[in-house]
Amino acid sequence: MIVEITAAMQRAIELARQSANPSPNPRVGCVLISPDGDVVGEGWHDGPDRPHAEVVAITEAGQRAAGATAVVTLEPCNHTGRTGPCVQALVDAGVGRVIYGQSDPNPEAAGGAGQLRAAGIQTEGGLMAAEARDLNYTWSFAMEHGRPWVRWKTAATLDGRVAAVDGSSRWITGEEAREDVHLLRAEADAVMVGTGTLFSDDPELTCRLPEVQRQPLRVVVGQRAVPAKARIRLAEPMSAFVHVPNRQPEYALAELRRRGVHSVLLEGGPTLARAFLKAGLVDSITWYCAPLLLGAGREVVPSLGIASLAAAMRFKVSQLRQVGDDVRIDMEPDPGLDGS
Ligand SMILES: NC(=O)c1ccc[n+]([C@@H]2O[C@H](COP(=O)([O-])OP(=O)(O)OC[C@H]3O[C@@H](n4cnc5c(N)ncnc54)[C@H](OP(=O)(O)O)[C@@H]3O)[C@@H](O)[C@H]2O)c1
C-alpha cells in the first residue's frame, strides 16, 4: 500500500493520542514508511521510562527500517534522559529521511533536526505543525514560557458567590458539574488550592474517575502548616502531595515547574484566584455557573483594584455548554479587546 506523507502524519498524530497523558513527557507518534510506500513500523510514546515513539516504530520495522522515511509528530530528540536520543536510534537504524511536525521547544532536547542532517539524513520539519503542537498544548506552553499553563476553575452562583455567609460552599453546583471537574483534574499535572480552602473544605483533590490511573500532584499554597491529618496529605498516592509555604504565585509555579509540572488546575478560593489574576498568571478560566442566588457571601474574586470598565480584565469565551443544571463557560484572556 502506498502511503502519502500527509496521511502518514495524520496517522502519527492519531497514534500519539493513544497516550492519555505521558506527563512530564509530550505525546509523540511515529510512522515508518518503506521506499515502496508500505508502513513498516508504528509507535507512540506512553510516558517516562517507556521507549520513545521512534524507537517503538524502529523496533517493529526491524531490518525494514533501513532506507525508510520516518514521519514523526515532534522533532526527534537529541537528548539523553531516561532513554537515549532518538536521533541516534534513527541513524543506527539506517533511516533515509525524516519528516516531523512540531519543532522541539524543549531547550534540553532541541537540535535533533540539525544532528540528523549532519548525519546525512534528509530532514524536513513543519508538516501539520499546528495539529502536532495541539497534541501537547500545555507541554509546549510550559517549554515556551518557562512556567506551567494555568487553568482557574471556579464554581459560582449567578451573583458570583463561591460560599454563603455561614461559610458553606458544598455544594454550589450539581453532581454532573462536580464530575466534570474530575475530567479537568485528569488532564492536569497538578491541582492547587490555598490554605484557606484547605482549612474550610479539607479537600482531597484526587481525580476520582475509575478509568484514570495517573493522579495529579496535589498542591497547597500558603504559609500556614498543613495538618498531619489533612485529607489532601493522606490521599493516595501520598507522594503526590506538596506544600509550597509561600504566597507568591510566581514562586509556586517555579517550584512546580522544577518538579516537571506543565499544567495546573487552580481550584483555590478567592484569595488565590485574585493573586494569580493580578500576576497575569491565569491562562484559561473554566467557570461553572450555578442557577442560584445568595445575595451575600464570599465573592468569586475580591477587589482587583479596577475602577472603570475600561480597565476591566477581559476574556473571550471559547466554549459554552450546559452540564447538568449548571452552565460551564470556558474563557481565555483577551488582551485584544479594549471595550471600545
Ligand atoms: N466555589 C468554588 O469554586 C470554591 C473553590 C475553592 C474555595 N472555595 C471557597 O472559598 C473559601 C476559601 O477562600 P480563601 O480565599 O480563604 O481560600 P484560598 O484562596 O484557597 O486560600 C487563601 C490562603 O492562601 C494563602 N495564600 C496563598 N497565596 C496567597 C497570596 N498571594 N495572598 C494572600 N494569601 C495567600 C493565605 O494563607 P496563609 O496565611 O497560610 O499564607 C490565604 O489565607 C472557602 O469558603 C471555600 O469553600 C470555593
Ligand as a Chemical Component Dictionary entry (heavy atoms), coordinates in Angstrom:
data_LIG
# 
_chem_comp.id                   LIG 
_chem_comp.type                 NON-POLYMER 
_chem_comp.pdbx_formal_charge   0 
_chem_comp.three_letter_code    LIG 
# 
loop_
_chem_comp_atom.comp_id 
_chem_comp_atom.atom_id 
_chem_comp_atom.alt_atom_id 
_chem_comp_atom.type_symbol 
_chem_comp_atom.charge 
_chem_comp_atom.model_Cartn_x 
_chem_comp_atom.model_Cartn_y 
_chem_comp_atom.model_Cartn_z 
_chem_comp_atom.pdbx_ordinal 
LIG N1  N1  N 0  -16.814 27.520 44.731 1  
LIG C1  C1  C 0  -15.546 27.306 44.428 2  
LIG O1  O1  O 0  -15.200 27.052 43.289 3  
LIG C2  C2  C 0  -14.533 27.359 45.537 4  
LIG C3  C3  C 0  -13.244 26.886 45.292 5  
LIG C4  C4  C 0  -12.324 26.975 46.324 6  
LIG C5  C5  C 0  -12.693 27.524 47.535 7  
LIG N2  N2  N 1  -13.946 27.958 47.729 8  
LIG C6  C6  C 0  -14.349 28.558 48.997 9  
LIG O2  O2  O 0  -13.505 29.682 49.239 10 
LIG C7  C7  C 0  -13.323 29.821 50.620 11 
LIG C8  C8  C 0  -11.847 29.897 50.946 12 
LIG O3  O3  O 0  -11.333 31.054 50.334 13 
LIG P1  P1  P 0  -9.843  31.551 50.558 14 
LIG O4  O4  O 0  -9.672  32.760 49.720 15 
LIG O5  O5  O -1 -9.567  31.651 52.003 16 
LIG O6  O6  O 0  -9.030  30.300 50.013 17 
LIG P2  P2  P 0  -7.665  30.144 49.210 18 
LIG O7  O7  O 0  -7.517  31.229 48.222 19 
LIG O8  O8  O 0  -7.653  28.760 48.700 20 
LIG O9  O9  O 0  -6.557  30.289 50.349 21 
LIG C9  C9  C 0  -6.214  31.539 50.865 22 
LIG C10 C10 C 0  -4.975  31.416 51.730 23 
LIG O10 O10 O 0  -3.853  31.027 50.959 24 
LIG C11 C11 C 0  -2.687  31.680 51.437 25 
LIG N3  N3  N 0  -2.160  32.421 50.294 26 
LIG C12 C12 C 0  -1.527  31.835 49.260 27 
LIG N4  N4  N 0  -1.158  32.731 48.353 28 
LIG C13 C13 C 0  -1.564  33.935 48.796 29 
LIG C14 C14 C 0  -1.463  35.253 48.303 30 
LIG N5  N5  N 0  -0.848  35.528 47.143 31 
LIG N6  N6  N 0  -2.019  36.250 49.005 32 
LIG C15 C15 C 0  -2.621  36.011 50.155 33 
LIG N7  N7  N 0  -2.725  34.788 50.713 34 
LIG C16 C16 C 0  -2.209  33.749 50.032 35 
LIG C17 C17 C 0  -3.107  32.533 52.615 36 
LIG O11 O11 O 0  -2.900  31.746 53.771 37 
LIG P3  P3  P 0  -1.539  31.723 54.645 38 
LIG O12 O12 O 0  -1.777  32.607 55.814 39 
LIG O13 O13 O 0  -1.435  30.283 55.058 40 
LIG O14 O14 O 0  -0.406  32.151 53.791 41 
LIG C18 C18 C 0  -4.587  32.717 52.378 42 
LIG O15 O15 O 0  -5.305  32.903 53.562 43 
LIG C19 C19 C 0  -13.997 28.652 51.278 44 
LIG O16 O16 O 0  -15.276 29.027 51.719 45 
LIG C20 C20 C 0  -14.120 27.658 50.173 46 
LIG O17 O17 O 0  -15.192 26.767 50.358 47 
LIG C21 C21 C 0  -14.873 27.893 46.757 48 
# 
loop_
_chem_comp_bond.comp_id 
_chem_comp_bond.atom_id_1 
_chem_comp_bond.atom_id_2 
_chem_comp_bond.value_order 
_chem_comp_bond.pdbx_ordinal 
LIG N1  C1  SING 1  
LIG C1  O1  DOUB 2  
LIG C1  C2  SING 3  
LIG C2  C3  SING 4  
LIG C2  C21 DOUB 5  
LIG C3  C4  DOUB 6  
LIG C4  C5  SING 7  
LIG C5  N2  DOUB 8  
LIG N2  C6  SING 9  
LIG N2  C21 SING 10 
LIG C6  O2  SING 11 
LIG C6  C20 SING 12 
LIG O2  C7  SING 13 
LIG C7  C8  SING 14 
LIG C7  C19 SING 15 
LIG C8  O3  SING 16 
LIG O3  P1  SING 17 
LIG P1  O4  DOUB 18 
LIG P1  O5  SING 19 
LIG P1  O6  SING 20 
LIG O6  P2  SING 21 
LIG P2  O7  DOUB 22 
LIG P2  O8  SING 23 
LIG P2  O9  SING 24 
LIG O9  C9  SING 25 
LIG C9  C10 SING 26 
LIG C10 O10 SING 27 
LIG C10 C18 SING 28 
LIG O10 C11 SING 29 
LIG C11 N3  SING 30 
LIG C11 C17 SING 31 
LIG N3  C12 SING 32 
LIG N3  C16 SING 33 
LIG C12 N4  DOUB 34 
LIG N4  C13 SING 35 
LIG C13 C14 SING 36 
LIG C13 C16 DOUB 37 
LIG C14 N5  SING 38 
LIG C14 N6  DOUB 39 
LIG N6  C15 SING 40 
LIG C15 N7  DOUB 41 
LIG N7  C16 SING 42 
LIG C17 O11 SING 43 
LIG C17 C18 SING 44 
LIG O11 P3  SING 45 
LIG P3  O12 DOUB 46 
LIG P3  O13 SING 47 
LIG P3  O14 SING 48 
LIG C18 O15 SING 49 
LIG C19 O16 SING 50 
LIG C19 C20 SING 51 
LIG C20 O17 SING 52 
# 
